[in-house]
Structures are given as structure tokens and as C-alpha cells.
Amino acid sequence: MLLRLDTKDTRPLHEQVAAAVRRAVAEGECRPGDRLPSARDLAQALDVNVNTVLRGLRELREDGVLEFRRGRGVTVADGAERRSGLLEQARALVAEAARAGYSRAELVELIRGIP
């Protein structure tokens, strides 16, 4: 798995790590059941602190993209490719709505009004 971080990106590093893994899953580079490299190896490859990587991976676990299993490490969850792509789109929609002056609650109401 080849991950890269954009040095010009202003988002926190843990969000960039999560986005890079999410993108790898969405593009099929990592498939459900695949084991990810250790957090230490990812941190070394990305030149970031291991705690930064762990924070990004925990975010992905909470989103249902990754599973943490004792003895098996971190694996890609079943259905992760669908969730990963959809989560990225939802985040982009929320960001775009905020730029347009809509709150999250207003965005939810807009979505509920879609037939």
C-alpha cells in the first residue's frame, strides 16, 4: 500500500492519514479483509508520529472502514469501499454547505426534502 501526504494540505495530519487510507480503500488498492501495515511502519513511511497514524486509524475504525483485531492487526472491514467513498462525498458536501453559509442542521433539512 503506497500512501502519500500532501505537504501543502492544511488539514491536521491525522485527517490526512485517514483520508489517504480511505482513498486507497475506495480505489481498490486495499480490499475487505486485507491487513494494513503496522502503525509504526505507516508512520515511518509517511514521516509522521506513530500517534498521529493511530489517531487516523481510530477515526477509520469509528467510520466502519477498518477493524482492529487482537492478534490480526488492522484489517479493512467488509463493505469499506462503499462506506469510504460515501463518507468522502458526505464530508465534501458538508464542507461545501458550510462555505455556502448553511449549518449542518439546515443541510439535513435540505436532504430530507429531496424526493
C-alpha angles and dihedrals in degrees: 000000000000113000127178133185123213109235090204093055111109096202117108112275095244089057090050091051091050091047092050092052091043090053092049089053094045091050092050096248087123119035132197109287094023114133118232122223115264118279088247092054092046091049091051093047092048094040094234135118116280090235089058090055092046091052091052092047092050089053089054091048090053089050091053094246096112136033125210113211126179109243094009100063123213118339135179110260124236110269091016094131091061094044093044095055094042093049091052090051092047091051090050090050092050090049092048091048090051091051088052091052099256122136121223090254091053090048091052090052091050091052092047088055093057110104 
